Every structure is written in C-alpha cells, then in structure tokens.
Amino acid sequence: MHQNSNVSINERYQRGWEKLREIDGEAGEKVIAALADIAPDFARYLIEFPFGDIYSRPQLDLKSREVAVVAALTALGNATPQLKVHIEAALNVGCTREEVTEVIMQMAVYAGFPAALNGLFAAKEVFAALDA
C-alpha cells in the first residue's frame, strides 16, 4: 500500500474515523459495523481512503464534497442506499433540503429523468424519516 508523507495507517484510520463521524454520524458507523462480519478489511479501506485521505483534504469544504457526492450517486442511478446516507450527510454538513433537491433535479440534464426521479424519491424517504 502506498503511503503519503510518512502518514501511518493508524493515523489515516483515526483521521478517517473522525471525518466519517463528522459527516455521516450514526449512519456511517452502521455501514462500517455491517461489514465487520463479512469484510472487515473493506470497512477499514472505506475509513482510510475516502474519509482519511480524500474527505480530509482542505481544498473543498464538506458541504461542497457532499453536493458532489449526491450528484454523482444520483447520476449513477444504482446506488440508492449510498445516496440516502449521503443525502443525510449533506444535511448534516449544512445543505438545506432545497439544495439537495435542486442538485438531484439538475442530474436529469446529465443522467436522465429516471436517475433524477429515483434520487428525488430517495430524498423524499430521507426527509420523511428525519421528520418522523
């Protein structure tokens, strides 16, 4: 595994775990816990690389990063569980429901109406769960 600037795996993991909790809260922790019995190494990779390395970079704030993730997952059209987690994360880091909805609607231009519809229905479910 390639390591950057003498940063140890443990430092990457710790930094990633803290960032995951900041962004996703309990939802992120549940994903990691769900992988423990089938793929604990994959859970560690999820913490170290996306959150320890990428999300921790200073060039974008967390709100910008989550807008990008919501757009990407909406455009993929086949990642509804992950989209729901990241819609909630976007709200956690300062996006409004209106901003999330607008980002998803914009994906109709680039990914098509079915992807945008699926994204909007995912957002509707997240919003309803938060209101419950």
OpenMM code with the backbone's topology and positions (N, CA, C; nanometers):
from openmm import Vec3, app, unit

residues = "MET HIS GLN ASN SER ASN VAL SER ILE ASN GLU ARG TYR GLN ARG GLY TRP GLU LYS LEU ARG GLU ILE ASP GLY GLU ALA GLY GLU LYS VAL ILE ALA ALA LEU ALA ASP ILE ALA PRO ASP PHE ALA ARG TYR LEU ILE GLU PHE PRO PHE GLY ASP ILE TYR SER ARG PRO GLN LEU ASP LEU LYS SER ARG GLU VAL ALA VAL VAL ALA ALA LEU THR ALA LEU GLY ASN ALA THR PRO GLN LEU LYS VAL HIS ILE GLU ALA ALA LEU ASN VAL GLY CYS THR ARG GLU GLU VAL THR GLU VAL ILE MET GLN MET ALA VAL TYR ALA GLY PHE PRO ALA ALA LEU ASN GLY LEU PHE ALA ALA LYS GLU VAL PHE ALA ALA LEU ASP ALA".split()
positions = [
    Vec3(0.0846, -0.1188, 0.0000),
    Vec3(0.0000, 0.0000, 0.0000),
    Vec3(0.0884, 0.1241, 0.0000),
    Vec3(0.0583, 0.2191, -0.0835),
    Vec3(0.1328, 0.3437, -0.0943),
    Vec3(0.0942, 0.4360, 0.0208),
    Vec3(0.1939, 0.4898, 0.0895),
    Vec3(0.1667, 0.5836, 0.1978),
    Vec3(0.2225, 0.7197, 0.1622),
    Vec3(0.1467, 0.8205, 0.1940),
    Vec3(0.1833, 0.9578, 0.1638),
    Vec3(0.2530, 1.0225, 0.2820),
    Vec3(0.3619, 1.0913, 0.2584),
    Vec3(0.4321, 1.1752, 0.3551),
    Vec3(0.4412, 1.1141, 0.4952),
    Vec3(0.4831, 0.9892, 0.5020),
    Vec3(0.5075, 0.9214, 0.6292),
    Vec3(0.3866, 0.9149, 0.7216),
    Vec3(0.2668, 0.9210, 0.6675),
    Vec3(0.1466, 0.9079, 0.7488),
    Vec3(0.1200, 0.7589, 0.7664),
    Vec3(0.1087, 0.7164, 0.8904),
    Vec3(0.0880, 0.5739, 0.9163),
    Vec3(-0.0566, 0.5345, 0.8884),
    Vec3(-0.0777, 0.4053, 0.8736),
    Vec3(-0.2118, 0.3508, 0.8536),
    Vec3(-0.3000, 0.3905, 0.9719),
    Vec3(-0.2462, 0.3817, 1.0936),
    Vec3(-0.3261, 0.4162, 1.2109),
    Vec3(-0.3695, 0.5619, 1.2095),
    Vec3(-0.2840, 0.6517, 1.1637),
    Vec3(-0.3205, 0.7932, 1.1544),
    Vec3(-0.4298, 0.8131, 1.0497),
    Vec3(-0.4163, 0.7458, 0.9350),
    Vec3(-0.5182, 0.7548, 0.8297),
    Vec3(-0.6520, 0.7032, 0.8819),
    Vec3(-0.6480, 0.5911, 0.9539),
    Vec3(-0.7692, 0.5309, 1.0075),
    Vec3(-0.8349, 0.6251, 1.1080),
    Vec3(-0.7570, 0.6780, 1.1993),
    Vec3(-0.8110, 0.7671, 1.3021),
    Vec3(-0.8702, 0.8934, 1.2399),
    Vec3(-0.7957, 0.9528, 1.1477),
    Vec3(-0.8436, 1.0726, 1.0787),
    Vec3(-0.9719, 1.0404, 1.0013),
    Vec3(-0.9741, 0.9260, 0.9341),
    Vec3(-1.0910, 0.8837, 0.8579),
    Vec3(-1.2116, 0.8576, 0.9463),
    Vec3(-1.1890, 0.7913, 1.0585),
    Vec3(-1.2983, 0.7601, 1.1506),
    Vec3(-1.3602, 0.8899, 1.2034),
    Vec3(-1.2767, 0.9858, 1.2394),
    Vec3(-1.3270, 1.1145, 1.2888),
    Vec3(-1.4056, 1.1879, 1.1802),
    Vec3(-1.3565, 1.1847, 1.0567),
    Vec3(-1.4248, 1.2521, 0.9462),
    Vec3(-1.5571, 1.1821, 0.9151),
    Vec3(-1.5577, 1.0497, 0.9142),
    Vec3(-1.6799, 0.9731, 0.8912),
    Vec3(-1.7866, 1.0111, 0.9937),
    Vec3(-1.7483, 1.0181, 1.1204),
    Vec3(-1.8440, 1.0529, 1.2259),
    Vec3(-1.8941, 1.1960, 1.2092),
    Vec3(-1.8062, 1.2854, 1.1675),
    Vec3(-1.8446, 1.4252, 1.1464),
    Vec3(-1.9475, 1.4382, 1.0336),
    Vec3(-1.9285, 1.3612, 0.9282),
    Vec3(-2.0129, 1.3716, 0.8097),
    Vec3(-2.1400, 1.2881, 0.8232),
    Vec3(-2.1242, 1.1626, 0.8539),
    Vec3(-2.2355, 1.0678, 0.8487),
    Vec3(-2.2949, 1.0313, 0.9839),
    Vec3(-2.2254, 1.0600, 1.0919),
    Vec3(-2.2772, 1.0245, 1.2237),
    Vec3(-2.3047, 0.8762, 1.2345),
    Vec3(-2.4186, 0.8422, 1.2920),
    Vec3(-2.4536, 0.7021, 1.3145),
    Vec3(-2.4711, 0.6232, 1.1858),
    Vec3(-2.5167, 0.6874, 1.0796),
    Vec3(-2.5393, 0.6160, 0.9535),
    Vec3(-2.4090, 0.5563, 0.9020),
    Vec3(-2.3014, 0.6325, 0.9078),
    Vec3(-2.1713, 0.5820, 0.8643),
    Vec3(-2.1208, 0.4708, 0.9530),
    Vec3(-2.1405, 0.4866, 1.0827),
    Vec3(-2.0972, 0.3837, 1.1767),
    Vec3(-2.1716, 0.2532, 1.1524),
    Vec3(-2.2997, 0.2620, 1.1162),
    Vec3(-2.3797, 0.1420, 1.0890),
    Vec3(-2.3277, 0.0686, 0.9654),
    Vec3(-2.2867, 0.1430, 0.8635),
    Vec3(-2.2318, 0.0807, 0.7429),
    Vec3(-2.1043, 0.0038, 0.7783),
    Vec3(-2.0170, 0.0662, 0.8542),
    Vec3(-1.8911, 0.0019, 0.8942),
    Vec3(-1.9192, -0.1217, 0.9786),
    Vec3(-2.0108, -0.1100, 1.0737),
    Vec3(-2.0451, -0.2233, 1.1596),
    Vec3(-2.1048, -0.3384, 1.0787),
    Vec3(-2.1846, -0.3058, 0.9768),
    Vec3(-2.2479, -0.4096, 0.8956),
    Vec3(-2.1459, -0.4899, 0.8151),
    Vec3(-2.0294, -0.4321, 0.7906),
    Vec3(-1.9251, -0.5020, 0.7154),
    Vec3(-1.8334, -0.5858, 0.8038),
    Vec3(-1.8417, -0.5688, 0.9334),
    Vec3(-1.7473, -0.6313, 1.0266),
    Vec3(-1.7397, -0.7833, 1.0125),
    Vec3(-1.8531, -0.8484, 0.9921),
    Vec3(-1.8506, -0.9948, 0.9879),
    Vec3(-1.8232, -1.0518, 0.8489),
    Vec3(-1.8351, -0.9710, 0.7456),
    Vec3(-1.8119, -1.0235, 0.6111),
    Vec3(-1.6838, -0.9690, 0.5479),
    Vec3(-1.6524, -0.8429, 0.5704),
    Vec3(-1.5360, -0.7822, 0.5042),
    Vec3(-1.4756, -0.6708, 0.5904),
    Vec3(-1.4158, -0.7072, 0.7049),
    Vec3(-1.3593, -0.6032, 0.7923),
    Vec3(-1.2476, -0.5230, 0.7250),
    Vec3(-1.1722, -0.5860, 0.6370),
    Vec3(-1.0677, -0.5116, 0.5657),
    Vec3(-1.1287, -0.4046, 0.4759),
    Vec3(-1.2408, -0.4377, 0.4096),
    Vec3(-1.3078, -0.3406, 0.3240),
    Vec3(-1.3593, -0.2230, 0.4068),
    Vec3(-1.4115, -0.2520, 0.5256),
    Vec3(-1.4569, -0.1452, 0.6153),
    Vec3(-1.3403, -0.0526, 0.6488),
    Vec3(-1.2244, -0.1107, 0.6761),
    Vec3(-1.1053, -0.0299, 0.7062),
    Vec3(-1.0662, 0.0544, 0.5855),
    Vec3(-1.0732, -0.0032, 0.4651),
    Vec3(-1.0405, 0.0722, 0.3436),
    Vec3(-1.1348, 0.1916, 0.3273),
    Vec3(-1.2643, 0.1703, 0.3564),
    Vec3(-1.3626, 0.2787, 0.3458),
    Vec3(-1.3310, 0.3934, 0.4410),
    Vec3(-1.2800, 0.3594, 0.5557),
    Vec3(-1.2445, 0.4628, 0.6527),
    Vec3(-1.1160, 0.5335, 0.6114),
    Vec3(-1.0154, 0.4558, 0.5718),
    Vec3(-0.8834, 0.5136, 0.5429),
    Vec3(-0.8803, 0.5964, 0.4150),
    Vec3(-0.9308, 0.5418, 0.3053),
    Vec3(-0.9149, 0.6134, 0.1787),
    Vec3(-1.0169, 0.7258, 0.1589),
    Vec3(-1.1486, 0.6953, 0.1469),
    Vec3(-1.2408, 0.8069, 0.1210),
    Vec3(-1.2390, 0.9128, 0.2315),
    Vec3(-1.2452, 0.8684, 0.3566),
    Vec3(-1.2589, 0.9646, 0.4652),
    Vec3(-1.1246, 1.0108, 0.5214),
    Vec3(-1.0290, 0.9204, 0.5349),
    Vec3(-0.8987, 0.9582, 0.5889),
    Vec3(-0.8130, 1.0357, 0.4916),
    Vec3(-0.8247, 1.0033, 0.3633),
    Vec3(-0.7412, 1.0691, 0.2620),
    Vec3(-0.8173, 1.1772, 0.1838),
    Vec3(-0.9296, 1.1426, 0.1230),
    Vec3(-0.9966, 1.2340, 0.0312),
    Vec3(-1.0807, 1.3393, 0.1042),
    Vec3(-1.1744, 1.2965, 0.1860),
    Vec3(-1.2601, 1.3922, 0.2559),
    Vec3(-1.1815, 1.4852, 0.3486),
    Vec3(-1.0646, 1.4429, 0.3925),
    Vec3(-0.9844, 1.5232, 0.4855),
    Vec3(-0.8983, 1.6278, 0.4161),
    Vec3(-0.8966, 1.6300, 0.2857),
    Vec3(-0.8186, 1.7308, 0.2129),
    Vec3(-0.8827, 1.8680, 0.2321),
    Vec3(-0.8018, 1.9727, 0.2421),
    Vec3(-0.8556, 2.1061, 0.2731),
    Vec3(-0.9107, 2.1842, 0.1534),
    Vec3(-0.8963, 2.1346, 0.0317),
    Vec3(-0.9311, 2.2140, -0.0861),
    Vec3(-1.0810, 2.2383, -0.1032),
    Vec3(-1.1659, 2.1520, -0.0503),
    Vec3(-1.3118, 2.1697, -0.0555),
    Vec3(-1.3684, 2.1544, 0.0848),
    Vec3(-1.4722, 2.2320, 0.1141),
    Vec3(-1.5394, 2.2122, 0.2426),
    Vec3(-1.6318, 2.0909, 0.2318),
    Vec3(-1.6796, 2.0457, 0.3459),
    Vec3(-1.7613, 1.9244, 0.3478),
    Vec3(-1.8940, 1.9424, 0.2748),
    Vec3(-1.9505, 2.0606, 0.2789),
    Vec3(-2.0759, 2.0854, 0.2067),
    Vec3(-2.0538, 2.0669, 0.0569),
    Vec3(-1.9464, 2.1230, 0.0035),
    Vec3(-1.9160, 2.1074, -0.1395),
    Vec3(-1.8926, 1.9614, -0.1739),
    Vec3(-1.8217, 1.8917, -0.0889),
    Vec3(-1.7948, 1.7494, -0.1140),
    Vec3(-1.9248, 1.6694, -0.1169),
    Vec3(-2.0157, 1.6964, -0.0241),
    Vec3(-2.1405, 1.6208, -0.0194),
    Vec3(-2.2325, 1.6560, -0.1363),
    Vec3(-2.2317, 1.7806, -0.1819),
    Vec3(-2.3077, 1.8159, -0.3025),
    Vec3(-2.2572, 1.7320, -0.4199),
    Vec3(-2.1249, 1.7211, -0.4314),
    Vec3(-2.0663, 1.6419, -0.5402),
    Vec3(-2.1051, 1.4944, -0.5275),
    Vec3(-2.1046, 1.4413, -0.4068),
    Vec3(-2.1376, 1.3001, -0.3861),
    Vec3(-2.2849, 1.2741, -0.4170),
    Vec3(-2.3728, 1.3626, -0.3710),
    Vec3(-2.5155, 1.3456, -0.4013),
    Vec3(-2.5375, 1.3479, -0.5525),
    Vec3(-2.4715, 1.4388, -0.6212),
    Vec3(-2.4838, 1.4447, -0.7665),
    Vec3(-2.4323, 1.3165, -0.8314),
    Vec3(-2.3158, 1.2717, -0.7900),
    Vec3(-2.2561, 1.1520, -0.8502),
    Vec3(-2.3414, 1.0278, -0.8251),
    Vec3(-2.3862, 1.0095, -0.7018),
    Vec3(-2.4656, 0.8912, -0.6701),
    Vec3(-2.6015, 0.8952, -0.7399),
    Vec3(-2.6578, 1.0144, -0.7526),
    Vec3(-2.7824, 1.0273, -0.8287),
    Vec3(-2.7584, 0.9885, -0.9741),
    Vec3(-2.6515, 1.0398, -1.0320),
    Vec3(-2.6214, 1.0121, -1.1724),
    Vec3(-2.5934, 0.8641, -1.1965),
    Vec3(-2.5305, 0.7977, -1.1007),
    Vec3(-2.5067, 0.6536, -1.1168),
    Vec3(-2.6384, 0.5785, -1.1334),
    Vec3(-2.7365, 0.6169, -1.0565),
    Vec3(-2.8690, 0.5567, -1.0700),
    Vec3(-2.8832, 0.4181, -1.0110),
    Vec3(-2.7776, 0.3629, -0.9540),
    Vec3(-2.7851, 0.2269, -0.8997),
    Vec3(-2.7266, 0.2189, -0.7588),
    Vec3(-2.7274, 0.3316, -0.6885),
    Vec3(-2.6644, 0.3367, -0.5562),
    Vec3(-2.7574, 0.4026, -0.4546),
    Vec3(-2.8836, 0.3635, -0.4565),
    Vec3(-2.9822, 0.4280, -0.3698),
    Vec3(-2.9476, 0.4192, -0.2212),
    Vec3(-2.9035, 0.3047, -0.1684),
    Vec3(-2.8690, 0.3032, -0.0254),
    Vec3(-2.7587, 0.4035, 0.0094),
    Vec3(-2.6571, 0.4115, -0.0752),
    Vec3(-2.5479, 0.5057, -0.0513),
    Vec3(-2.5962, 0.6498, -0.0703),
    Vec3(-2.6835, 0.6721, -0.1685),
    Vec3(-2.7386, 0.8053, -0.1903),
    Vec3(-2.8139, 0.8525, -0.0663),
    Vec3(-2.8936, 0.7653, -0.0063),
    Vec3(-2.9693, 0.8036, 0.1134),
    Vec3(-2.8743, 0.8435, 0.2268),
    Vec3(-2.7683, 0.7668, 0.2463),
    Vec3(-2.6706, 0.8000, 0.3506),
    Vec3(-2.6099, 0.9374, 0.3228),
    Vec3(-2.5785, 0.9640, 0.1962),
    Vec3(-2.5120, 1.0903, 0.1632),
    Vec3(-2.6088, 1.2088, 0.1554),
    Vec3(-2.7362, 1.1837, 0.1322),
    Vec3(-2.8342, 1.2919, 0.1445),
    Vec3(-2.8396, 1.3365, 0.2901),
    Vec3(-2.8457, 1.2405, 0.3791),
    Vec3(-2.8453, 1.2743, 0.5221),
    Vec3(-2.7144, 1.3423, 0.5610),
    Vec3(-2.6040, 1.2946, 0.5062),
    Vec3(-2.4741, 1.3571, 0.5344),
    Vec3(-2.4715, 1.5014, 0.4842),
    Vec3(-2.5263, 1.5254, 0.3651),
    Vec3(-2.5311, 1.6611, 0.3105),
    Vec3(-2.6074, 1.7537, 0.4051),
    Vec3(-2.7165, 1.7052, 0.4599),
    Vec3(-2.7924, 1.7844, 0.5565),
    Vec3(-2.7108, 1.8068, 0.6834),
    Vec3(-2.6367, 1.7046, 0.7250),
    Vec3(-2.5534, 1.7148, 0.8461),
    Vec3(-2.4454, 1.8209, 0.8335),
    Vec3(-2.3952, 1.8435, 0.7116),
    Vec3(-2.2833, 1.9369, 0.6945),
    Vec3(-2.3284, 2.0734, 0.6415),
    Vec3(-2.4600, 2.0986, 0.6416),
    Vec3(-2.5055, 2.2337, 0.6125),
    Vec3(-2.5887, 2.2547, 0.4884),
    Vec3(-2.6117, 2.1523, 0.4081),
    Vec3(-2.7011, 2.1687, 0.2932),
    Vec3(-2.8448, 2.1766, 0.3428),
    Vec3(-2.9252, 2.2520, 0.2715),
    Vec3(-3.0686, 2.2541, 0.3007),
    Vec3(-3.1370, 2.1460, 0.2176),
    Vec3(-3.2576, 2.1137, 0.2538),
    Vec3(-3.3361, 2.0182, 0.1755),
    Vec3(-3.3565, 2.0705, 0.0342),
    Vec3(-3.3761, 2.2012, 0.0223),
    Vec3(-3.3963, 2.2613, -0.1090),
    Vec3(-3.2716, 2.2469, -0.1956),
    Vec3(-3.1539, 2.2650, -0.1366),
    Vec3(-3.0294, 2.2493, -0.2125),
    Vec3(-3.0111, 2.1056, -0.2578),
    Vec3(-3.0372, 2.0104, -0.1701),
    Vec3(-3.0264, 1.8688, -0.2060),
    Vec3(-3.1219, 1.8369, -0.3209),
    Vec3(-3.2451, 1.8830, -0.3086),
    Vec3(-3.3454, 1.8585, -0.4124),
    Vec3(-3.3015, 1.9188, -0.5454),
    Vec3(-3.2486, 2.0392, -0.5414),
    Vec3(-3.2061, 2.1074, -0.6638),
    Vec3(-3.0901, 2.0345, -0.7319),
    Vec3(-2.9945, 1.9870, -0.6535),
    Vec3(-2.8815, 1.9113, -0.7096),
    Vec3(-2.9324, 1.7854, -0.7787),
    Vec3(-3.0249, 1.7161, -0.7132),
    Vec3(-3.0804, 1.5942, -0.7722),
    Vec3(-3.1580, 1.6260, -0.9000),
    Vec3(-3.2370, 1.7322, -0.8978),
    Vec3(-3.3119, 1.7706, -1.0180),
    Vec3(-3.2178, 1.8027, -1.1340),
    Vec3(-3.1065, 1.8686, -1.1044),
    Vec3(-3.0115, 1.9035, -1.2104),
    Vec3(-2.9545, 1.7796, -1.2780),
    Vec3(-2.9493, 1.6689, -1.2086),
    Vec3(-2.8953, 1.5465, -1.2673),
    Vec3(-2.9834, 1.4930, -1.3789),
    Vec3(-3.1085, 1.5391, -1.3903),
    Vec3(-3.1931, 1.4995, -1.5034),
    Vec3(-3.1288, 1.5419, -1.6352),
    Vec3(-3.0565, 1.6532, -1.6329),
    Vec3(-2.9908, 1.7034, -1.7538),
    Vec3(-2.8768, 1.6109, -1.7953),
    Vec3(-2.8039, 1.5570, -1.6988),
    Vec3(-2.6817, 1.4811, -1.7280),
    Vec3(-2.6992, 1.3299, -1.7184),
    Vec3(-2.7929, 1.2852, -1.6357),
    Vec3(-2.8085, 1.1413, -1.6153),
    Vec3(-2.9453, 1.0903, -1.6567),
    Vec3(-3.0359, 1.1802, -1.6927),
    Vec3(-3.1685, 1.1407, -1.7369),
    Vec3(-3.2736, 1.1515, -1.6271),
    Vec3(-3.3981, 1.1545, -1.6725),
    Vec3(-3.5096, 1.1679, -1.5801),
    Vec3(-3.5233, 1.0484, -1.4856),
    Vec3(-3.5038, 0.9238, -1.5304),
    Vec3(-3.5166, 0.8126, -1.4359),
    Vec3(-3.4202, 0.8241, -1.3166),
    Vec3(-3.2964, 0.8613, -1.3441),
    Vec3(-3.1994, 0.8756, -1.2343),
    Vec3(-3.2411, 0.9877, -1.1393),
    Vec3(-3.2870, 1.1002, -1.1954),
    Vec3(-3.3309, 1.2118, -1.1121),
    Vec3(-3.4560, 1.1735, -1.0315),
    Vec3(-3.5489, 1.1043, -1.0935),
    Vec3(-3.6688, 1.0596, -1.0216),
    Vec3(-3.6321, 0.9684, -0.9056),
    Vec3(-3.5453, 0.8714, -0.9324),
    Vec3(-3.5028, 0.7814, -0.8252),
    Vec3(-3.4350, 0.8585, -0.7126),
    Vec3(-3.3527, 0.9569, -0.7489),
    Vec3(-3.2867, 1.0396, -0.6487),
    Vec3(-3.3859, 1.1207, -0.5671),
    Vec3(-3.4858, 1.1774, -0.6336),
    Vec3(-3.5869, 1.2557, -0.5618),
    Vec3(-3.6680, 1.1680, -0.4670),
    Vec3(-3.7000, 1.0468, -0.5104),
    Vec3(-3.7732, 0.9561, -0.4217),
    Vec3(-3.6866, 0.9147, -0.3024),
    Vec3(-3.5569, 0.8977, -0.3254),
    Vec3(-3.4663, 0.8671, -0.2142),
    Vec3(-3.4634, 0.9839, -0.1159),
    Vec3(-3.4543, 1.1061, -0.1678),
    Vec3(-3.4539, 1.2243, -0.0816),
    Vec3(-3.5844, 1.2340, -0.0027),
    Vec3(-3.6956, 1.2073, -0.0695),
    Vec3(-3.8250, 1.2122, -0.0025),
    Vec3(-3.8284, 1.1155, 0.1154),
    Vec3(-3.7734, 0.9949, 0.0958),
    Vec3(-3.7680, 0.8963, 0.2043),
    Vec3(-3.6794, 0.9442, 0.3186),
    Vec3(-3.5647, 1.0011, 0.2866),
    Vec3(-3.4741, 1.0517, 0.3903),
    Vec3(-3.5408, 1.1636, 0.4686),
    Vec3(-3.6019, 1.2571, 0.3981),
    Vec3(-3.6665, 1.3695, 0.4643),
    Vec3(-3.7801, 1.3194, 0.5562),
    Vec3(-3.8581, 1.2246, 0.5080),
    Vec3(-3.9689, 1.1704, 0.5879),
    Vec3(-3.9168, 1.0998, 0.7127),
    Vec3(-3.8084, 1.0250, 0.6984),
    Vec3(-3.7515, 0.9549, 0.8133),
    Vec3(-3.6999, 1.0548, 0.9167),
    Vec3(-3.6415, 1.1634, 0.8706),
    Vec3(-3.5910, 1.2653, 0.9634),
    Vec3(-3.7052, 1.3373, 1.0334),
    Vec3(-3.8194, 1.3499, 0.9663),
    Vec3(-3.9340, 1.4176, 1.0251),
    Vec3(-4.0115, 1.3281, 1.1209),
    Vec3(-3.9901, 1.1978, 1.1099),
    Vec3(-4.0673, 1.1020, 1.1918),
    Vec3(-4.0232, 1.1043, 1.3377),
] * unit.nanometer
topology = app.Topology()
chain = topology.addChain("A")
for resn in residues:
    res = topology.addResidue(resn, chain)
    for name in ("N", "CA", "C"):
        topology.addAtom(name, app.Element.getBySymbol(name[0]), res)
